[in-house]
Amino acid sequence: MSEVLDFEIVVKKIETSKLSDVDFDDLKFGAIFSDYMVDVDFEEGKWNDPVIRPYQNLILSPACSALHYGQAIFEGMKAYKTVDGKVALFRPEKNAARFNLSAARMSMPEISEEMFLESLKKLVSLEKDWVPSNEGHSLYLRPYMFANDPFIGVRTSQNYKFIIFCSPVGKYYGKKIRVKVAEQYVRAVKGGTGFAKAAGNYAATLYPALQVAKDGFDQILWTDAYEHKYVQEIGTMNFFTIIDGVAYTAPPDGQILEGVTRESVMTLLKDRGIEVVERPITIDEIVEAYDNGKLEDAFGTGTAASVAPIAEINYKSKSLIIDENKSIAESIKQELDDIKYGKIEDRHNWMVIVD
C-alpha cells in the first residue's frame, strides 16, 4: 500500500523540451540545465504544496534577505542510469537529513523528508531522459533553500524558497589532483557552520582557491583555525589518507561536512578489512609517514567527484608524491561507481530506483 502524503505535487508541463539541443558527449559540469524544477514556498509558518514547473528565472525583491544576510543552504546529489536502463538515486535519505541539519544551524525551517524525497523523485522521473548513459556521467541534482523576506534587517526570515533543479554532467576531474596545504586561510572553526552546507562556507574559500590555482594546484587541503596543524577537508571534498594499512579521516567534530560519499567509502574500506580511524591527524604525521615510506594513499570524496585520487600534497614547498602503484583510491572509486550504475550487487541497499 502506498503512503498517503499530506501534500500534493502539482506539475506544470513544458511546451517544448530542450533535450534535443544538448550534446551529451560534451557536458561541462554545471553549465546545462534540464526542463523542470521543483519550486516550494514557505509562507505563514508552513510549506505550500510543491510545484514542478518549467525551469525558469526567479523574480526576487532587491531586498531579498538571503542576498544581504546569507541565509542559504544546499545539497549536491546525482541520479544515475544503470546498466539495465533504470534511473537510480544514491542514498537520497542521507541528503534529506543533512539538509535539515543545515537548515537548523542556519535558523531556517526544516522540510519534511517526505516532501524532499517525493518532490525529488517526481522531478527525476519527469527528467529521466536527461540522465546521461555515457560512462561516468550522471544527472546532477541541486536542492537548495534561501530566505526570501523583502526586508532589510538582521533577523531570521519568515519566508523561504525551496528549489530543486537538474544538470546533466560528465566527470568532475579527469585526472589525479594536486593539493596545497592551507597555512593562512581557514574554512571552519568549532562552533561555526563548517558541518552545514551553507552557501557562505563556499564563498569564503574562493579567494584562497584562486591563490593556490596560480601555483598550479587543483585544491586546498584545509587545516584547523588554531594551529594550522590538523587536516580537515579538500575544497569540496572530505579527505582520507592511508598510512601503513590504516585509513584516517577527520572526525565529525562540527568543522567538517559529514559527507554521504565519505560515509560510504568508510563502509567499503571496512568491507575490505581496512581499519578506518576517525581522529584529528596532523600534516606533520602525514609528512613523517611519507618520509618513512608508509604513506600509501590520499584522496578526496564527494558527490561531484565521487573519489578523487591525489597525486601530490604540497606543504611548505615540500611535495609529497603519492605512489600510484600503492593506490587504493582508484579501486574504491570503481567499486562505488559500479554500485551506482548497477554493475555489481548493491549489498548495502544504497540505491533507490525512481519509478
N, C-alpha and C positions, 0 to 999 in steps of 0.2 A: 504494500500500500504506500503510495507517495505521500510525502509530508505536506500538510496544508500550511501554506505560508500566510503571514499576516500582512502581506503587501502584494501588489500586482505589478509586474514588469510590463510597461507599455512600450510597444515597438512602433516607431515611425519609419516606414520603409523609404529607401533611396529610390530615385528615379532611374539613375544610370550608375553602374559600378565603375570605379577607376581601375579595376583589376587588369584590364587589357593593356593599360599604359605602363605596367610595371615589368622591368627586365629582372627576373628572379636570378639571373646569372651574374648580376652586377648590383648587389644590395649594399648600400652604405649604411652603417649602423645608425639607427635613429633618425633617418632622413626621409623615409617614406611612411605614409600613414594610410590605414585601411578605410573602409567605407563608413563604419559606425563608431559610436562612442556611447558609453553609459554616462548619464547626467542625473544626479540626485541632489536636491536642495534640502538643507536643514534649516527649518524655519519654525518659530514659535515653540521651540523646545522639542521638536521631533523631526524625524526624517520623512520626507514625502516619498511617494512611490517612485521607483527607478524608471527613468525613461531612456530607451535606447533610440538615439536619433542619428541622422547623418552627421558624420564628422564635420565640424564647423568651428569658426572662430567664436570666442566668447565676448560678450558685451559686459564690461565692468565699469564701475564708478571710478573716477580718478582718485577717490578717497578710499578705495578698497583696502581694508585694513591689512590684508596679507602683504600687500606691496610696500607697506610702511613699517610693519612690525614683525613680519616674518613667520606668522602662524601658517606653516605649510609643511606637509609630510607626504611621503610617497612610498611605494613598493616597486620592486622590479621582479617580474615573473616571465615565464615563457610557456607557449603551447608548442607541442612537437607533433610531427607527422610520423606515426610508427610505420614499421616495415609492412604491416598488413593494412595500411591505409587509414587507420583510425587517428583521431586527434586526442592528445592527452596532455594534462597539466601535471606539473611536478610539485607535489606536496603543498597544494594551494592553501590548505587549512593553516599551515605554519605562517604564511604571509598574512593571512587574515588576523591571526593572533598578534603578530608583531605590529601590524598596522594599528591595532587598538592600543598596544603598549606605547607606541609613538604618540598616538592621539592623547593618551592620558598625560604623558610628560609635557606635551605642548598645550595643555589646557583646552583640548578640543573634544567634541563629543565622539564617543565610540559609535561604531556602526555594527549592527548585528552580523555575526559570522554568516548567517543565512543570507542576508541581503548582499553582503560582499561576494559570497561564493556563487549564489544563484544568478546574480547580475553578470558576474564574470563568465560563468558557463554559458549563459544565454548569448552573451556577446560573441564568445568564441565559436559557438555553434553557427551563428549568422556569418561569421568571418572564416569558416573552415577552409574555403578555397584560397584564403590569403596565407595559410600555413604552408611554408615552402617545403618541397620534397627533397631539395638538394642536401647532400651530406653536410652535417654541421650547421645547418640553417634552422631557423625557428621563427615563430611569431612572438615578438617581444610584447609584453603587456604592462601597461603603466597605470596602476591605480594611484590616485592622489587626492588629497583634500586640502582646501585652503579656506582661511577666514574671509568672509565676504560682506562684512559690515561697511556701509558707506559712512565711515566715521573716523575722525582723526582724534585719537586718544589712546593711551596705553592701557588697554583693558582686554579681558577675554571677550572675543567676538560672540555675537548672538546668532549670526547667520554663517553658513558654510556651504561649500560645494564639494561633492564627491564625484570624481570623474574617472572613467577608465577608457583608454584608447589603445590601439594596437599598431605595431610597426613590424613588417617583415624584415628580418635581419640575417646577415651572414655571421661569420666568425668575428669575435671582438679583437682577438690578437691572432696574427698569422705566424708568429714566431715566439721564441722564448724571450722573456723580458729582462731588462736591466733595471735595477732599482738602486736608489741612493738613500742612505740613512739620514733622517732628519736630525739636524743638530741645532736649529734655531727656532723654526716654527713648530707649533703643536696643533694636533687635531682635536684632542679631547682631554678633559680632566675629570677626576672623581667629583660627583655631584652635578656634572654638566649634562649635556644631551648626547654624548657620544654613542649611547646604546640605541638612540632613536634614529629613524631615517627622516631626519628633519632637513629641509632644503638648505638652511643656513650652514649646516655642517659641511656641505659640499662647496658652497660659495667661498668659505674661508680657506679651502685647500687650493683654490685655483691659482692664486699668485705664486705660492711656493712650488706648485707643479710646473708652472712656466719656467721658473728659475732652473729646476733640475733638467727640464727638457732642453734648455740651451746647452747643457753639458752632455747631451746625448742619451739621457736616461728616460725610461718609459714611465716610471712611477716613483713615488716616495715611500720609503719604509718608515712609518711614523714611530716616534718614541714617546715616552711619558713626559709630562709637562714639568716635572720637578727636577729630574736629573739628566734627562735625555739619555737614559740608560736602558730602560726596558722596552723591548719592541712591542708594537701594538698591531697595526694594520698596514696594508699596502694600498694606498689610493682608494679604489672602490672595492677592495677585497680583504678578506681575512688572510692571515699569514700563518704558514706552517713551516717548520724546519725539522729535518730528521737527522739526529745526531746519534751515532753508534747504535743504530737499530731502533731508537725510540723517537716517536713523533711528538713535537712540542708545539703548543699554540697558546696564545694569551688567554687568560681566564675571563669569563663574563663578569667583570667587576664594575660595569657601568661605563667603562671607557671604550669598549669595542662594540660593534654591531654583532648580535648573535645571528650569524648568517645561516640560512637554510642549507646552502651548499656546504658550509663549514661543518654543521652537524652531520650531514650525510656522508661527507668524506671521513669524518671521525669514525662513523659506523663501518664504512668499507675498509678502513685501515685495521680496525679491530677484528673484522671478519678474516683478515689475512694473518692474524696473530701478532700484529704490530701493536706494541703498547703506545697508548696516546695519553699524554700528560698535559693537563691544562694548568699552567702556572706562569707567573712572571718569569720571563727569560731575558737575560741581558744580551746586548750586542757583543759585549766582551766574551761571553760564553760561546757565542757563535764564531767569533774570530779565533778563539782558542781551539775550538773543535776543528776549524779549518786548518789551522797550523799543525794540529796533531793528526790530520788525515781522517778525522771522524765525522766531518760534515758531509753527509751523504746526499742531502737534497734540500731544496727550499722551493716553495710555491705559494701562489695565492689562490683563493677560492671565492667565487661569487657567481651570481646569476648570469651576468653579462658574459663573463669569460669562462665560466664553468671551473676548470682547473687550469691555472696559468703557470707552467714551469718557469723558474727563474734561472737565467744564465749567469747573472753576476749580481753580487751585492757589493756596493761601494761604500766604504766607511773611512772617513779621514784620509781620503786619497788612496786607501788600500783596496784592491779589488779581490773579492773572493769569487773565484770562478768555479761554478758548480760542475762537477764531473758528470756529464750526461750518461756515461756508462753505468753509473750507480743509481740513476734517477728512477724513482717510483711514481713520480707525478704523472708522467705520460700514461702509465698503466692504469692508474686510478682514474684519470680523465676518460680513458677509453671505456673502462667498466661503467662509469657513471653515465656516459653518453649512450652506451649500449642498453642500459636500463631505460633511459628516457625515450629512445627510439624503438623500444620493444624488441631488440635483437637478442636479449637474454632474459632470463626469468627475473621478474620484479619480486624478489623474495622478501622484501620489507614492506611491500604494498604501498609504495610511494606514489605511483601513478594513478591519476583519476581520469578515466575516459570520459570525453564530452560526447553526449548523445547527439 
